[in-house]
Amino acid sequence: MATIAIDRTAKQIVLAVQDYSLFAWRAVLNLFRPPVYWTDFLMQSDIIGVGSLPIVILSGFFTGGVLALQSAATLSEFGATAVTGQFVGLTMIRELGPVLTGIMVAGRNASSMASELGSMVVTEQIDAMRALGVDPMRKLVTPRIFSSIAMLLLLTIVADAFGILGGAAVTVLISHQNGTQYLNSAYEHLRYSDIIQGLTKPLFFGYLLGSIGCFYGMRTTGGTEGVGRSTISAVVTSSVLIIAVDFVITHILLTIFPT
Amino acid sequence: MSDTSISAAQPPAGEQEAGPVVALRGVSLDFDGPPVLEDISFSVASGETRVLLGPAGVGKSVLLKLIIGLLRPRKGTLHLFGEDISTLPEERLFPLRARAGMVFQESALFDSLTVRDNVAYQLIQERVPDGEIDTRVREALSFVGLEETFSLYPASLSGGMKRRVAIARALIHDPELILYDSPTGGLDPVTSTTIIELIVKRRDVHATPALLVTHRLQDAFTLCNHRFDSEQNCMVPLPAGETNPNTTFLMLEEGRLILDGSLDELLHSDNKFVREFLE
């Protein structure tokens, strides 16, 4: 019995991965074949980008502040508090900015996409759309995925900027250090490779959270309870995958741009 | 077909000569379990209205979704507008689906759009000018008697009103085939009659071929025994003993087609299941 259960679960996982790959690939191809729904792309960009701005600003600012607090305590033991800016800047831009923004936006938007599309599936609105001759993949999925990519890139830049500002606020107001020194340290040690690393990741994370949110939404079964399950699965899967993919991308980028 | 049938809203001769709008041959379907539909064969000709009868859960709605290509048959061939859609890629199905109209069981209106945008959904996608959209939406809403709902959202409509808006949405594109999935299910008798009247009106005024799924015999009989009087602008009963010749019946029993014929054949069937259903 156990072997049968393992066999069935393994098949389900392989099938789900296969379905997801085909789904994600179709969404990409749709961008290069008409009709492309640009209005929906702009509407989704507003929902994902502008709508996520407050949480990204707040989380970025306080993460930068915490980094400055923690690093100042450790660095002061070595008399190196002057490099707090470098530490906060590099950590935010290379790692925490993209990952934190990815997870925050996944929590807000992957869940929203899964529940919205899931509700449309269980109330037959997706079938109605198909019956009216409109492809839901083109109309609903592709705009959401590409808006997620574009907006996550911009939101990451915002999170980086507010993270560095948060660090500056802590450095000046709590650690009573020189703000100019902090900002100079953050700026001077920044290289193009760091920025490339920091801005490559959101492209992958945006694609992941958008495609996973839509994938779970479009696969919803089982009524309103199913919508809840899809929403949870979308948030959990996209958040875990963002961290896992971050590891892989970081490894590859560090090989390309060694420190 | 009954000898007492009257001739009503015959489609043009050219359309009669053309092949059936829908043709199923040996269609079977399952969802990784026992068969939902097995060896189904029938067709819908131009100008014909077919009433698909059967109790809940026998696969009537699934059959409608197969016909419009929302599901794929496991076996058999399914022709829609002369094209075999059983293996047709999804992308090539969209233009075919756009030629048909479907009224879903629970209306399936887009809850984030107004009635105007719901009814005009296809026109908006085709980038028809706003002025023309408004005119055509008002015409379609006038057909179902709901002009006043133009700017409302589906949440503020009753079940019967939603069903009528769904009919307007299905009709605005002047479809070549209409599929009604239990259009009167869960509605009160007065609203049900209003909806059946709309279906009769569409049948008799435009002669649009249709497939109507229902488990309500009274709806089926009303369709067969009434005609739309354009002068009085209402549905009137046919003289006693007369039936609409273009309205015929199908019946499903646990995924199998057990009847394909006229009202007369339905009423005089020897099949035990049909007898029980009628009684």
Interface residues (C-beta under 8 A of the other chain):
Chain A: P35 T123 E124 Q125 D127 A128 M129 R130 A131 L132 G133 V134 D135 K139
Chain B: K65 I68 L70 E90 E91 F94 P95 R97 A98 R99 A100 M102 F104 Q105 E106 A108 L109 F110 D111 Y121 Q122 Q125 R169
